[in-house]
Amino acid sequence: MLLSALAEYYRYKTEEAPDEMARPGWAPQKVVAQIVLDEQGNLLGINGAGKDESWTFSVPTPKKRSSGVAANLLADTAQYLLGVGDPGKEARTLECFQASREEHREALDGVESAAPVLAFFESWDPAGALEHPEIQRSRDLLKSGFLVFAVSRDGVLQQVLGCDDVRVRIDDLARAPSPDAEERVCLVSHKRGPVARLHPAIKGVPGAQSSGATLVGFNLEAFESYGQTQGSNAPVSESVAFQYGTALNYLLGDPRHRLRIGDTTVVYWATLHDDDVARLFSQAVDPDAERLERRRKRAELRKRGQRVDKEEERALTLQDVKETDQRLAGLFEAVRTGAPLAEVPVTRAPFYVAGLAPNAARLSLRFFWQGEFGDVLSNLDAHYRRLRIEHAPFEPAYLSPWRIVKETENPHATKSPLSSILGSSLLDAMLTNGRYPEALAKNVVLRVQANRNVSYPQAAMLKAYLIKNCNESEETMTAELNEQRDDAAYVLGRLFAVLENIQSCAQPSINATIRDRFLDSASSTPATTFPTLLDLANKHLRKLSHDGRTHNFAINRERLVEKLMTRAADAPLRFTMEERFTFYVGYYQQRQAFFRKRTEDEASEEEVIEVTELTEEN
């Protein structure tokens, strides 16, 4: 299905934007320098793109190379085009140059504009190449990438690849089947034709080989069946292989059609209103990207001398969060009500999402989703509604997948392979409205135990997990504190937050709070932990009740403790994992309720003092 969808996208894109997609036989390639020849084929110079710079040229599709010798036409490395290679590998370098000479002789014979290139290959002596002054001047440059040919005619530099007769010859070569191609029925197009023996190299997946990795390939007998070798095991025609490879490389090279979660590179596309659909999807699934881009631009301005003080930066950050939240809220509201989207006239556009991960010389397909664009927006809306939970005003209402997965990582770890797997699994669940990965919730709990705190993204993910995977009702598992719930796990989570609140008011300068010492045990073995906590709380309340400023506060909190204890009179000896999730959500929501902004009519003087002290402490 993936290959068919990519081939279809190639055909769609060549009609909608033919200049953006390479024609058969061609591929975009980064080029670091031009080999400049005169009309007799003599080397005049080597023009570099600049330090750490390159041009992007449309060149004949490069061949896949591993350990063998395979020359490319008119665009290749210095080893093939000039016979200049690494010291100690002179025999190998000479073999590469000779292969390139034969390739150009056979392919460009009779092409007038390529005559200087053919003359160059006839007269150039690779054995003395290092003595040439232009080679000596550009020695470092020749080690770094591909080169192309240019010819100086009457002082005007002309790209050989830009000549009409050269392009016609390359197009003719592309239409001709490979000499060793086998005629089979293509599994994708269902048409009979020459089958690709080797599939195209896919570039742009971080962690994979820089020269390109294979999406479809068979390089060992263990992977082969019925005596078939290489591409014959999964017959795909050469034309379809070119189409899907070109389309996938285009998507990976376009930041509008890709994003990363851990080691998974996600590409997405539509076969109707592609650019608009891709932009909306990017905003919906990765709301942090736009905010971070605006912050990056402001940072660049500061480097250039434009001053932005901390207060102004904070105000701009809050504005970024507000604007993004409003935009997404409007988008999902339109999806729920069926209102037309201004950016995308047709929400029923066919839409595709694929997650790719590096795997040695190959690529692993982590997931593939296809459907209508409106469906994926509805699924994302359902996910964000499950995540919705009370939070600080400077925090975004829409949490991106990488933000959630980051809450499972050890901030001091150099690598987190688990988060890569969790990221792709989480995104798959978001797209399909499926169950969240169980390991994600469990690893959130591990980080809560390690950090001895429940963050906003962690609480949001646990809440969403309980709703989706544990059949919790959204009416019960609300975004704000639910004072009507009476299940032990939620009530004891609230109680722990109340006891912590009492301690922080009674001992504002204490080094280790009950959260630091007892959060883990209270969430796992409540029956043995809470008696100790309640005994401590009674001592704190006695201290507060003797202070005129906090007397009313102590009475208020004592009543709240009694109320919660009545609801959780039968505390179990041990909580299940799901009950621990609920405990942490109750704890987080009760803490947020203490910080919630209230009107002057609702807040007493003691509560104002309490909120002020807690804010200063944290």
C-alpha positions as CSV (number, residue, x, y, z in Angstrom):
1,M,0.0,0.0,0.0
2,L,2.8,2.4,0.8
3,L,4.5,2.0,-2.5
4,S,1.3,2.4,-4.4
5,A,0.4,5.6,-2.5
6,L,3.8,7.1,-3.1
7,A,3.7,6.2,-6.8
8,E,0.2,7.9,-7.0
9,Y,1.6,10.9,-5.2
10,Y,4.4,11.1,-7.8
11,R,1.9,11.2,-10.6
12,Y,-0.2,13.8,-8.8
13,K,2.7,16.0,-8.1
14,T,4.1,15.9,-11.7
15,E,0.7,17.3,-12.9
16,E,0.3,19.9,-10.1
17,A,3.9,21.1,-9.8
18,P,6.1,19.4,-12.5
19,D,9.1,21.6,-11.7
20,E,9.2,20.1,-8.1
21,M,9.4,16.5,-9.1
22,A,12.3,14.9,-11.0
23,R,11.5,13.3,-14.3
24,P,12.3,9.6,-15.0
25,G,16.0,9.1,-15.2
26,W,16.8,12.2,-13.1
27,A,17.2,13.0,-9.4
28,P,18.2,16.0,-7.3
29,Q,21.8,15.8,-6.1
30,K,23.9,18.1,-4.0
31,V,27.0,19.2,-5.9
32,V,30.1,20.8,-4.3
33,A,32.0,21.9,-7.4
34,Q,32.1,22.3,-11.2
35,I,34.9,20.9,-13.4
36,V,35.4,23.6,-15.9
37,L,36.6,22.6,-19.4
38,D,37.4,24.4,-22.6
39,E,35.9,23.3,-25.9
40,Q,38.8,21.0,-26.5
41,G,38.3,19.1,-23.2
42,N,41.2,20.7,-21.3
43,L,40.8,21.4,-17.6
44,L,40.6,25.1,-16.9
45,G,39.6,25.1,-13.3
46,I,37.4,23.8,-10.5
47,N,34.8,26.1,-9.2
48,G,33.6,25.3,-5.7
49,A,30.2,26.3,-4.2
50,G,31.9,27.6,-1.1
51,K,33.0,26.3,2.3
52,D,30.4,23.9,3.7
53,E,28.1,24.9,0.8
54,S,26.6,23.1,-2.1
55,W,24.4,23.5,-5.1
56,T,21.4,21.2,-5.9
57,F,21.4,20.0,-9.5
58,S,19.1,17.7,-11.4
59,V,21.4,14.9,-12.5
60,P,21.0,11.4,-14.1
61,T,19.8,9.1,-11.3
62,P,22.9,8.0,-9.4
63,K,23.6,4.3,-9.2
64,K,23.5,2.4,-5.9
65,R,27.1,1.6,-4.8
66,S,28.3,-0.5,-1.9
67,S,31.7,-2.1,-2.4
68,G,31.6,-2.5,-6.2
69,V,32.5,0.0,-9.0
70,A,29.6,1.8,-10.6
71,A,30.1,5.0,-12.5
72,N,27.5,7.7,-12.8
73,L,26.9,9.9,-15.8
74,L,28.1,13.5,-15.8
75,A,27.8,13.8,-12.0
76,D,30.1,11.8,-9.7
77,T,32.9,12.0,-7.2
78,A,36.4,13.1,-8.0
79,Q,37.5,9.5,-7.8
80,Y,35.4,8.6,-10.8
81,L,35.6,11.9,-12.9
82,L,39.2,12.9,-12.2
83,G,40.9,9.8,-10.9
84,V,41.7,11.5,-7.7
85,G,41.2,9.3,-4.6
86,D,42.6,8.4,-1.2
87,P,46.4,7.7,-0.9
88,G,47.2,4.0,-1.0
89,K,44.1,3.2,-3.1
90,E,45.6,4.1,-6.5
91,A,44.5,0.8,-8.2
92,R,40.9,1.2,-7.0
93,T,40.9,4.9,-8.1
94,L,42.2,4.0,-11.6
95,E,39.5,1.3,-11.9
96,C,36.8,3.9,-11.0
97,F,38.1,6.4,-13.5
98,Q,38.3,3.8,-16.3
99,A,34.7,2.7,-15.5
100,S,33.6,6.4,-15.7
101,R,35.4,6.8,-19.1
102,E,33.6,3.8,-20.6
103,E,30.3,4.9,-19.2
104,H,30.6,8.3,-20.8
105,R,31.8,6.9,-24.1
106,E,28.8,4.6,-24.4
107,A,26.2,7.0,-23.2
108,L,27.2,10.3,-24.9
109,D,28.7,9.1,-28.2
110,G,27.4,11.5,-30.9
111,V,26.1,14.1,-28.5
112,E,27.6,17.4,-29.7
113,S,27.4,19.4,-26.5
114,A,29.1,16.6,-24.6
115,A,32.1,16.5,-27.0
116,P,34.4,18.4,-24.6
117,V,33.6,15.9,-21.8
118,L,34.5,12.9,-24.1
119,A,37.7,14.7,-25.2
120,F,38.6,15.3,-21.5
121,F,38.2,11.6,-20.7
122,E,40.4,10.7,-23.7
123,S,43.2,13.1,-22.8
124,W,43.2,13.1,-19.0
125,D,45.8,11.1,-17.3
126,P,44.8,10.2,-13.8
127,A,48.3,9.1,-12.9
128,G,49.5,12.7,-13.1
129,A,46.3,14.3,-11.9
130,L,47.7,15.3,-8.5
131,E,50.4,17.4,-10.3
132,H,47.9,19.6,-12.0
133,P,47.8,23.0,-10.3
134,E,44.0,23.2,-10.3
135,I,43.8,19.8,-8.6
136,Q,46.4,20.9,-6.0
137,R,44.4,24.0,-5.3
138,S,41.1,22.2,-4.8
139,R,42.4,19.0,-3.1
140,D,40.3,19.4,0.0
141,L,37.2,20.3,-2.0
142,L,37.5,17.1,-4.1
143,K,37.1,14.9,-1.1
144,S,33.7,16.2,-0.1
145,G,31.0,15.2,-2.6
146,F,29.7,15.2,-6.2
147,L,31.1,17.2,-9.1
148,V,29.6,18.1,-12.5
149,F,31.0,19.3,-15.8
150,A,30.8,22.9,-17.2
151,V,32.2,24.1,-20.5
152,S,33.6,27.6,-21.1
153,R,32.4,28.8,-24.6
154,D,33.5,32.3,-25.6
155,G,33.9,33.3,-22.0
156,V,30.4,32.0,-21.1
157,L,30.1,29.1,-18.6
158,Q,27.6,26.5,-19.8
159,Q,26.4,23.5,-17.7
160,V,26.7,20.3,-19.7
161,L,23.7,18.9,-18.0
162,G,21.7,21.9,-19.2
163,C,22.2,21.3,-22.9
164,D,19.2,20.2,-24.8
165,D,20.8,17.4,-26.7
166,V,22.4,16.0,-23.5
167,R,19.0,16.0,-21.7
168,V,17.4,14.3,-24.7
169,R,20.0,11.5,-24.6
170,I,19.5,11.0,-20.9
171,D,15.8,10.8,-21.3
172,D,16.2,8.2,-24.0
173,L,18.5,6.2,-21.8
174,A,15.9,6.4,-18.9
175,R,13.2,5.0,-21.2
176,A,15.2,2.0,-22.1
177,P,14.9,-1.0,-19.8
178,S,17.9,-2.2,-17.9
179,P,19.8,-4.9,-20.0
180,D,19.5,-7.5,-17.3
181,A,15.9,-6.6,-16.2
182,E,13.4,-9.5,-16.0
183,E,9.9,-9.1,-17.4
184,R,7.4,-9.7,-14.7
185,V,4.0,-8.5,-13.5
186,C,4.5,-5.5,-11.2
187,L,2.9,-6.0,-7.7
188,V,2.0,-2.4,-7.5
189,S,0.7,-1.4,-11.0
190,H,-0.3,-5.0,-12.0
191,K,1.2,-4.3,-15.4
192,R,3.9,-6.4,-17.1
193,G,7.2,-4.8,-17.5
194,P,10.9,-4.8,-16.6
195,V,11.4,-5.4,-12.9
196,A,13.8,-3.3,-10.8
197,R,16.6,-5.5,-9.6
198,L,17.8,-2.9,-7.1
199,H,15.4,-0.4,-5.5
200,P,16.2,3.3,-5.2
201,A,18.2,4.7,-2.3
202,I,16.1,6.8,0.1
203,K,17.9,9.8,1.6
204,G,17.1,12.1,4.5
205,V,16.3,9.7,7.3
206,P,18.5,10.7,10.2
207,G,20.5,7.7,11.5
208,A,20.4,5.9,8.2
209,Q,23.3,5.8,5.8
210,S,24.0,9.3,4.4
211,S,24.3,7.8,0.9
212,G,20.8,6.4,1.2
213,A,19.1,3.4,2.7
214,T,16.8,0.8,1.0
215,L,13.1,0.5,1.7
216,V,12.8,-2.7,-0.3
217,G,15.8,-5.0,-0.7
218,F,17.1,-8.6,-0.5
219,N,20.8,-9.0,0.0
220,L,21.0,-12.4,1.7
221,E,19.8,-15.9,0.8
222,A,17.8,-16.0,4.0
223,F,15.5,-13.3,2.6
224,E,15.0,-15.0,-0.8
225,S,12.3,-17.5,-1.8
226,Y,11.8,-20.0,-4.7
227,G,15.2,-19.3,-6.2
228,Q,14.5,-15.6,-6.8
229,T,17.3,-13.1,-6.2
230,Q,17.3,-9.5,-5.1
231,G,14.3,-7.5,-6.5
232,S,12.7,-10.5,-8.2
233,N,11.5,-11.6,-4.7
234,A,9.0,-8.7,-4.7
235,P,8.7,-7.7,-8.4
236,V,8.2,-4.0,-8.7
237,S,8.5,-2.4,-12.2
238,E,11.4,0.0,-12.8
239,S,9.0,2.8,-13.5
240,V,7.1,2.3,-10.2
241,A,10.3,1.9,-8.3
242,F,11.5,5.3,-9.7
243,Q,8.2,6.9,-8.9
244,Y,8.0,5.8,-5.3
245,G,11.7,6.5,-4.6
246,T,11.5,10.0,-6.2
247,A,8.3,10.8,-4.3
248,L,9.7,9.6,-0.9
249,N,13.0,11.5,-1.4
250,Y,11.0,14.6,-2.2
251,L,8.9,14.3,1.0
252,L,11.9,13.7,3.1
253,G,13.7,16.7,1.6
254,D,10.7,19.1,2.2
255,P,10.3,20.4,5.8
256,R,6.6,21.1,4.9
257,H,6.0,17.3,4.6
258,R,8.0,15.8,7.4
259,L,8.6,15.9,11.2
260,R,10.6,13.9,13.7
261,I,9.6,12.1,16.9
262,G,12.6,10.4,18.5
263,D,14.4,8.4,15.7
264,T,11.2,8.2,13.6
265,T,10.9,10.5,10.7
266,V,7.3,11.0,9.8
267,V,6.3,12.0,6.2
268,Y,2.7,13.0,5.2
269,W,1.1,14.0,2.0
270,A,-2.3,14.3,0.2
271,T,-3.3,13.8,-3.4
272,L,-5.6,16.9,-3.3
273,H,-4.7,20.3,-2.0
274,D,-1.4,18.8,-0.8
275,D,0.4,21.9,0.4
276,D,-2.5,23.2,2.4
277,V,-3.4,19.9,3.9
278,A,0.3,19.2,4.9
279,R,0.5,22.7,6.6
280,L,-2.7,22.1,8.6
281,F,-1.6,18.6,9.6
282,S,1.8,19.9,10.7
283,Q,0.2,22.5,12.9
284,A,-2.3,20.0,14.3
285,V,0.1,17.2,15.2
286,D,3.1,19.4,16.1
287,P,1.8,22.6,17.6
288,D,5.1,23.4,19.3
289,A,6.9,23.7,16.0
290,E,5.4,27.1,15.1
291,R,6.0,28.6,18.5
292,L,9.6,27.3,18.6
293,E,10.2,28.8,15.1
294,R,9.0,32.2,16.3
295,R,11.3,32.0,19.3
296,R,14.2,31.0,17.1
297,K,13.7,34.0,14.9
298,R,13.6,36.3,18.0
299,A,16.8,34.8,19.2
300,E,18.4,35.5,15.9
301,L,17.3,39.2,16.1
302,R,18.9,39.4,19.6
303,K,22.2,38.1,18.2
304,R,22.1,40.9,15.6
305,G,21.8,43.5,18.3
306,Q,18.1,44.0,18.7
307,R,17.3,44.0,22.4
308,V,14.4,42.0,23.8
309,D,14.3,42.0,27.6
310,K,13.0,39.1,29.7
311,E,9.6,40.6,30.4
312,E,9.0,41.3,26.7
313,E,10.2,37.8,25.8
314,R,7.8,36.3,28.4
315,A,4.9,38.4,27.0
316,L,5.8,37.3,23.5
317,T,6.0,33.6,24.5
318,L,2.5,33.9,26.2
319,Q,1.2,35.5,23.0
320,D,2.7,32.6,20.9
321,V,0.9,30.1,23.1
322,K,-2.4,31.9,23.0
323,E,-2.3,32.4,19.2
324,T,-1.5,28.7,18.6
325,D,-4.1,27.5,21.0
326,Q,-6.8,29.8,19.4
327,R,-5.9,28.6,15.9
328,L,-6.1,25.0,16.8
329,A,-9.3,25.4,18.8
330,G,-10.9,27.0,15.8
331,L,-9.7,24.3,13.5
332,F,-11.0,21.4,15.7
333,E,-14.3,23.3,16.4
334,A,-14.8,23.4,12.6
335,V,-14.1,19.7,12.4
336,R,-16.6,18.9,15.1
337,T,-19.4,21.1,13.7
338,G,-18.7,20.2,10.0
339,A,-18.0,23.8,9.1
340,P,-15.9,24.3,6.0
341,L,-12.2,25.0,6.5
342,A,-10.9,28.1,4.9
343,E,-7.5,26.6,4.2
344,V,-8.7,23.3,2.8
345,P,-11.8,23.4,0.6
346,V,-12.2,19.6,0.7
347,T,-11.6,17.8,4.0
348,R,-12.3,14.5,2.3
349,A,-8.9,14.7,0.5
350,P,-7.0,11.3,0.5
351,F,-4.3,11.6,3.1
352,Y,-1.3,9.5,4.0
353,V,1.2,9.3,6.9
354,A,4.2,7.0,7.2
355,G,6.8,6.7,9.9
356,L,10.3,5.6,8.9
357,A,13.2,4.6,11.2
358,P,16.8,3.7,10.4
359,N,17.8,0.1,10.5
360,A,21.4,-0.4,9.3
361,A,21.4,-0.2,5.5
362,R,17.6,-0.4,5.4
363,L,14.6,1.6,6.6
364,S,12.0,0.2,9.0
365,L,8.4,1.2,8.4
366,R,7.1,2.0,11.9
367,F,3.5,2.7,10.8
368,F,1.5,3.7,7.8
369,W,-1.9,5.4,7.9
370,Q,-4.2,6.2,5.0
371,G,-7.7,7.7,4.9
372,E,-9.4,11.0,4.5
373,F,-8.0,14.2,5.9
374,G,-11.1,15.0,7.9
375,D,-10.9,11.6,9.6
376,V,-7.4,12.2,10.9
377,L,-8.4,15.7,12.1
378,S,-11.3,14.1,14.0
379,N,-9.0,11.5,15.6
380,L,-6.5,14.2,16.6
381,D,-9.3,16.3,18.1
382,A,-10.5,13.3,20.2
383,H,-6.9,12.8,21.4
384,Y,-6.5,16.4,22.5
385,R,-9.9,16.4,24.3
386,R,-8.7,13.4,26.3
387,L,-5.5,15.2,27.1
388,R,-7.2,18.3,28.3
389,I,-6.4,19.1,31.9
390,E,-6.0,22.2,34.0
391,H,-2.6,23.8,33.6
392,A,-0.7,27.1,34.1
393,P,-1.6,29.9,31.7
394,F,1.9,29.9,30.1
395,E,1.6,26.2,29.2
396,P,0.0,25.3,25.8
397,A,-3.4,23.6,25.7
398,Y,-2.3,21.3,22.9
399,L,0.7,19.1,23.7
400,S,2.7,17.6,20.8
401,P,3.7,13.9,20.8
402,W,7.4,14.7,21.4
403,R,6.5,16.9,24.4
404,I,4.7,13.9,26.0
405,V,7.4,11.4,25.1
406,K,10.0,13.7,26.5
407,E,8.3,13.3,29.9
408,T,9.3,9.6,29.9
409,E,13.0,10.4,29.3
410,N,15.8,10.7,31.8
411,P,17.0,14.3,31.2
412,H,20.6,13.2,32.0
413,A,20.6,10.3,29.5
414,T,22.5,10.8,26.3
415,K,20.3,8.4,24.4
416,S,16.8,7.1,25.0
417,P,15.9,4.3,22.5
418,L,12.7,3.6,24.4
419,S,11.3,7.1,23.7
420,S,11.8,6.5,20.0
421,I,9.6,3.5,20.0
422,L,7.0,5.2,22.3
423,G,6.9,8.3,20.0
424,S,5.9,6.3,16.9
425,S,3.4,4.2,18.8
426,L,1.9,7.3,20.4
427,L,1.5,9.0,17.0
428,D,0.0,5.9,15.5
429,A,-2.6,5.9,18.3
430,M,-3.3,9.6,17.7
431,L,-3.9,9.1,14.0
432,T,-6.1,6.0,14.3
433,N,-7.9,6.9,17.5
434,G,-6.5,3.7,18.9
435,R,-5.3,2.6,22.3
436,Y,-2.2,4.3,23.7
437,P,0.9,2.2,24.2
438,E,0.9,0.7,27.7
439,A,4.6,1.2,28.1
440,L,4.1,5.0,27.7
441,A,1.9,5.3,30.8
442,K,4.2,3.0,32.8
443,N,7.3,5.0,31.9
444,V,5.5,8.2,32.8
445,V,5.0,6.7,36.3
446,L,8.7,5.8,36.4
447,R,9.7,9.4,35.7
448,V,7.2,10.6,38.3
449,Q,8.8,8.3,40.9
450,A,12.3,9.5,39.9
451,N,11.4,13.3,39.9
452,R,9.0,13.0,42.8
453,N,6.6,15.3,41.0
454,V,3.7,15.2,38.5
455,S,4.1,17.6,35.6
456,Y,1.4,18.9,33.3
457,P,2.2,16.7,30.3
458,Q,2.5,13.6,32.6
459,A,-0.9,14.2,34.2
460,A,-2.5,14.9,30.8
461,M,-1.1,11.6,29.4
462,L,-2.2,9.6,32.4
463,K,-5.7,11.1,32.1
464,A,-5.9,10.3,28.4
465,Y,-4.7,6.8,29.0
466,L,-7.3,6.1,31.7
467,I,-10.1,7.4,29.4
468,K,-9.0,5.5,26.3
469,N,-7.4,2.3,27.6
470,C,-9.2,1.8,30.9
471,N,-12.7,2.9,29.9
472,E,-12.9,5.9,32.3
473,S,-15.8,8.2,31.5
474,E,-14.9,11.7,30.3
475,E,-17.7,12.9,32.6
476,T,-15.9,11.5,35.6
477,M,-12.3,12.1,34.4
478,T,-12.7,15.8,34.0
479,A,-10.2,18.5,33.0
480,E,-10.5,20.2,36.3
481,L,-10.8,18.9,39.9
482,N,-13.8,16.6,40.2
483,E,-15.0,17.0,43.8
484,Q,-17.8,14.5,43.3
485,R,-15.5,11.5,42.8
486,D,-15.3,9.1,45.7
487,D,-13.1,6.3,44.5
488,A,-10.1,5.7,46.8
489,A,-7.3,6.3,44.3
490,Y,-8.5,9.7,43.2
491,V,-9.6,10.8,46.7
492,L,-6.2,9.8,48.2
493,G,-4.4,11.5,45.5
494,R,-6.3,14.7,46.4
495,L,-5.6,14.0,50.1
496,F,-1.9,13.8,49.5
497,A,-1.9,17.2,47.8
498,V,-3.8,18.7,50.7
499,L,-1.4,17.2,53.3
500,E,1.5,18.6,51.2
501,N,-0.2,22.0,51.1
502,I,-0.6,22.0,54.9
503,Q,3.1,21.1,55.4
504,S,4.3,23.8,52.9
505,C,2.4,26.5,54.8
506,A,3.5,25.2,58.3
507,Q,7.1,24.7,57.2
508,P,7.8,26.9,54.2
509,S,11.6,26.4,54.3
510,I,11.7,22.7,54.8
511,N,14.3,20.9,52.5
512,A,12.5,17.5,52.0
513,T,8.7,17.7,51.8
514,I,6.3,14.7,52.1
515,R,6.3,14.7,48.3
516,D,10.0,14.0,48.3
517,R,9.7,11.3,50.9
518,F,6.4,9.7,50.5
519,L,4.9,10.3,47.0
520,D,6.0,6.9,45.7
521,S,4.8,4.9,48.7
522,A,1.6,6.8,49.1
523,S,0.7,5.9,45.5
524,S,1.5,2.3,45.8
525,T,0.8,1.2,49.5
526,P,-1.6,3.8,50.8
527,A,-2.9,1.8,53.9
528,T,0.6,1.8,55.4
529,T,1.7,5.3,54.4
530,F,-1.2,7.6,55.1
531,P,-1.3,7.0,58.8
532,T,2.2,8.5,59.1
533,L,1.2,11.4,56.8
534,L,-2.0,12.1,58.8
535,D,0.0,12.1,62.0
536,L,2.4,14.7,60.6
537,A,-0.5,16.8,59.2
538,N,-2.1,16.9,62.7
539,K,1.1,18.4,64.1
540,H,1.3,21.0,61.3
541,L,-2.4,21.9,61.8
542,R,-1.9,22.5,65.5
543,K,1.0,24.8,64.7
544,L,-1.1,26.7,62.1
545,S,-4.1,27.0,64.3
546,H,-2.0,28.9,67.0
547,D,-1.0,31.6,64.4
548,G,-3.7,34.2,64.0
549,R,-2.8,34.7,60.3
550,T,-3.3,31.0,59.4
551,H,-5.9,30.0,62.0
552,N,-8.8,30.0,59.5
553,F,-6.7,28.3,56.9
554,A,-6.0,25.5,59.4
555,I,-9.7,25.1,60.1
556,N,-10.4,25.0,56.4
557,R,-7.8,22.4,55.6
558,E,-8.7,20.2,58.7
559,R,-12.3,20.0,57.4
560,L,-11.1,19.1,53.9
561,V,-8.9,16.4,55.3
562,E,-11.8,14.9,57.3
563,K,-14.1,15.1,54.3
564,L,-11.6,13.2,52.1
565,M,-10.8,10.7,54.8
566,T,-14.5,9.8,55.1
567,R,-14.6,9.1,51.4
568,A,-11.4,7.0,51.5
569,A,-12.0,5.2,54.8
570,D,-11.2,1.8,53.3
571,A,-7.8,2.5,51.8
572,P,-6.4,-0.6,50.1
573,L,-3.2,-2.2,51.1
574,R,-1.9,-1.8,47.5
575,F,-3.0,0.1,44.4
576,T,-3.0,-1.5,41.0
577,M,-1.1,0.3,38.2
578,E,-4.3,1.8,36.9
579,E,-5.2,3.1,40.4
580,R,-1.7,4.7,40.6
581,F,-2.5,6.6,37.4
582,T,-5.7,7.8,38.9
583,F,-3.9,8.8,42.2
584,Y,-1.4,11.0,40.3
585,V,-4.2,12.7,38.3
586,G,-6.1,13.4,41.5
587,Y,-3.0,14.7,43.2
588,Y,-2.1,17.0,40.2
589,Q,-5.7,18.4,39.9
590,Q,-5.9,19.2,43.6
591,R,-2.6,21.0,43.4
592,Q,-3.8,23.0,40.4
593,A,-7.0,23.8,42.3
594,F,-4.9,25.5,45.0
595,F,-3.2,27.7,42.4
596,R,-6.3,28.4,40.4
597,K,-7.0,32.1,40.0
598,R,-10.1,33.2,42.0
599,T,-12.1,36.3,42.1
600,E,-11.7,38.6,45.1
601,D,-15.1,37.6,46.3
602,E,-14.2,34.0,46.5
603,A,-10.7,34.3,48.1
604,S,-10.3,34.9,51.8
605,E,-7.3,36.7,53.2
606,E,-5.8,33.4,54.4
607,E,-6.1,31.8,51.0
608,V,-4.3,34.8,49.4
609,I,-1.5,34.4,51.9
610,E,-1.4,30.6,51.2
611,V,-1.2,31.0,47.4
612,T,1.5,33.7,47.7
613,E,3.6,31.5,49.9
614,L,3.2,28.5,47.6
615,T,4.1,30.6,44.6
616,E,7.2,31.9,46.2
617,E,8.3,28.4,47.3
618,N,7.9,26.9,43.8
